[in-house]
Amino acid sequence: MKGWSGLNDAEWDDDELAATITEYQPTDLYCCCLAVPAEIVALDFDIINPEHAGFATKLADDVFGATPLVRIGASPKHIRVYRAGDRIRSRKIHPLEIFSGSGQFIGFGWHAKAGRPYVWPHESPLTIGPDSDAVPAVKQAQIERFTTELFKVVPRHLLPTKQSRLGTGAPQTINERLGTLAVLHGSFRRAASIVLSEACVGSYNESWWAVVASAAGRGISEDII
């Protein structure tokens, strides 16, 4: 929806938000997204392997503490929400995405692949505030410790690249691949086209996000994006 960011100028009225979530359910797919302010941290676990997902869940509880704010779409993928104990840097290190002070995620709506609504098995933003003491506070040092331990077991999803005159042929992340191609071809649009054509299952969201975020950072207009 053009101009959607204007809806973030003020917080929703509680009753209006609850009514929107429960009553506005068109026949087509719908969702209610939640912006992620700097006061909270949302960890998006895009992990499909059940054993890896179980390890990530236990590690998160051990490092950060158990949070009552867990949102599940197509299990075992899920999002865990915490308070920000200090300044947390948003990062995308697939299959983990860290949001704090930027981005958004689906809070409520219909998940087509799961064949049911998104669920909050414990508490939800409608029943507990993110500033509640029941929600653990996370610091950047904990994030670093968590990601270090996580990727000892859960493999990172890197984008393999071919040998080029600008690189060594080593695996690159989506953002690195986009930057390399932009330099190689002298055209961001050409680089974006290649990156999106290379996207595969497990990297669609990250590829789109990398292209859109990079385009916005380059000052490309919203209509062109």
Secondary structure, DSSP 4 states (H G I P E B T S, - for coil): -TTGGGGGSSPPPHHHHHHHHHH---SS--EEEEE--TTEEEEEE----HHHHHHHHHHHHHHH---SBEEESSTT-EEEEEEESS----EEETTEEEESSS-EEEEEEEETTTTEE-B-SSB-TTTS-TTSTTSPEE-HHHHHHHHHHHTTTSPP--B-----TTS-S--B-HHHHHHHHHHHHS-HHHHHHHHHHH--TTTHHHHHHHHHHHHHHTT--TTT-
